[in-house]
Amino acid sequence: MKFSELLNIVEEEPVFSTSLLLAGAVQPAEIYQQLSYWEKTGRILQLRRGLYALAPPWQKVRPHPFSVANAMVPGSYVSCQSALAHVGLIPEWVPMVTSVSTGRPGIWQTPLGEYWFRHIRESLFFGYRRIEVVTGQHAFVARPEKALLDLIHLQPEGDSREYLAELRLQNWERFDLDTFAGMVERGGRPKLRRALRVVEQLCFEQAGESRITVPDSGAGREKE
């Protein structure tokens, strides 16, 4: 395969896998050899085994970090600070993309950035949707309420007022407290219920309203 042939196949793709090139009457050994050569000569970027992106100036489509994250670990969705920052619920820009999946956790260092994949159990694998992150590129991303729930669940002491206040949550009109409460109930964990009371308090304090009293789920802090 010539490099011009590769461009004809993948130039509209933000990332591509070797499986895309192995269809039809081709010699796999030759394809792998060419990919290795193109990587060494700076024409393509290897993100992980079997996953690549074109390098500038041949890169016609700039890969969005969320699209890359989904491709890095199929069956994952972008969540936590990354999803919160994407919708403006926290003010900080987040350089590392954080995703969750039911698979093994890990951090990937790639030429396109750093990607962190965190493990959650299957009972918590919900609350995400496929959105268009930039024109022509889509990714599975947590809803704002689920992104916060995932972060609270995964962060030690994530239910504390100190930690949640440090996030500097903002733009509450983009966050639905009822939806969050429903997700907390579905999660069924004392830590999440404690966090719900704090999140409600922060929301109403920022809005300049009186806090709505939520019944205590029990004295003491239960271990997850």
QUIZIPE-V819551 format. One record per residue. N is the residue number from 1. PSI is psi in radians with two decimals (999 if undefined). Layout:
<<N | PSI> <N | PSI>>
This chain:
<<1 | 2.34> <2 | 2.76> <3 | -0.59> <4 | -0.60> <5 | -0.70> <6 | -0.76> <7 | -0.70> <8 | -0.52> <9 | -0.72> <10 | 0.05> <11 | -0.35> <12 | 0.00> <13 | 2.33> <14 | -0.68> <15 | 2.82> <16 | 2.68> <17 | 2.82> <18 | -0.49> <19 | -0.50> <20 | -0.46> <21 | -0.18> <22 | 0.07> <23 | 2.49> <24 | -2.90> <25 | 1.40> <26 | 2.82> <27 | 1.90> <28 | -0.72> <29 | -0.67> <30 | -0.71> <31 | -0.83> <32 | -0.68> <33 | -0.73> <34 | -0.72> <35 | -0.75> <36 | -0.73> <37 | -0.77> <38 | -0.58> <39 | -0.79> <40 | -0.54> <41 | 0.12> <42 | 0.33> <43 | -0.50> <44 | 2.81> <45 | 2.28> <46 | 2.19> <47 | -0.70> <48 | 3.14> <49 | 2.12> <50 | 0.05> <51 | 2.26> <52 | 2.91> <53 | 2.60> <54 | 2.54> <55 | 2.63> <56 | 2.55> <57 | 0.12> <58 | -0.22> <59 | 1.87> <60 | -0.58> <61 | 2.12> <62 | 2.09> <63 | 2.28> <64 | 2.44> <65 | -0.58> <66 | -0.65> <67 | -0.71> <68 | -0.77> <69 | -0.79> <70 | -0.68> <71 | -0.54> <72 | -0.78> <73 | 1.64> <74 | 2.47> <75 | 0.31> <76 | 2.89> <77 | 2.61> <78 | 2.38> <79 | -2.86> <80 | -2.43> <81 | -0.58> <82 | -0.83> <83 | -0.63> <84 | -0.75> <85 | -0.58> <86 | -0.62> <87 | 0.10> <88 | 0.34> <89 | -0.35> <90 | 2.59> <91 | -0.38> <92 | 2.50> <93 | 2.36> <94 | 1.90> <95 | -0.59> <96 | 2.31> <97 | 2.17> <98 | 2.26> <99 | 2.87> <100 | 2.66> <101 | 3.00> <102 | 0.05> <103 | -2.87> <104 | 2.48> <105 | 2.83> <106 | 2.82> <107 | 2.28> <108 | 2.19> <109 | 2.11> <110 | 2.89> <111 | -0.26> <112 | 0.16> <113 | -3.06> <114 | 2.39> <115 | 2.24> <116 | 2.16> <117 | 2.13> <118 | 2.60> <119 | 2.34> <120 | 2.70> <121 | 2.80> <122 | -0.56> <123 | -0.33> <124 | 0.09> <125 | 1.44> <126 | 3.11> <127 | 0.50> <128 | 2.91> <129 | 2.82> <130 | 2.11> <131 | 2.80> <132 | 1.93> <133 | -0.60> <134 | 2.92> <135 | 2.12> <136 | -0.07> <137 | 2.32> <138 | 2.74> <139 | 2.68> <140 | 2.11> <141 | 2.45> <142 | 2.50> <143 | 2.68> <144 | -0.74> <145 | -0.66> <146 | -0.58> <147 | -0.74> <148 | -0.72> <149 | -0.77> <150 | -0.76> <151 | -0.80> <152 | -0.78> <153 | -0.71> <154 | -0.41> <155 | 2.17> <156 | 2.34> <157 | 0.49> <158 | -0.22> <159 | -0.02> <160 | 2.60> <161 | -0.66> <162 | -0.82> <163 | -0.81> <164 | -0.58> <165 | -0.62> <166 | -0.41> <167 | -0.41> <168 | 0.94> <169 | 2.45> <170 | 3.13> <171 | 0.92> <172 | -0.33> <173 | -0.27> <174 | 0.07> <175 | 2.27> <176 | 1.94> <177 | -0.63> <178 | -0.72> <179 | -0.75> <180 | -0.76> <181 | -0.69> <182 | -0.67> <183 | -0.66> <184 | -0.77> <185 | -0.70> <186 | -0.66> <187 | -0.61> <188 | 0.51> <189 | 2.40> <190 | -0.66> <191 | -0.73> <192 | -0.64> <193 | -0.67> <194 | -0.72> <195 | -0.60> <196 | -0.76> <197 | -0.68> <198 | -0.76> <199 | -0.74> <200 | -0.75> <201 | -0.81> <202 | -0.70> <203 | -0.87> <204 | -0.54> <205 | -0.76> <206 | -0.57> <207 | -0.09> <208 | 0.43> <209 | 2.91> <210 | 2.58> <211 | 2.40> <212 | 2.24> <213 | 2.26> <214 | 2.25> <215 | 2.44> <216 | 2.42> <217 | 0.01> <218 | 2.66> <219 | 2.67> <220 | 2.97> <221 | 2.10> <222 | 2.49> <223 | 2.52> <224 | 999>>
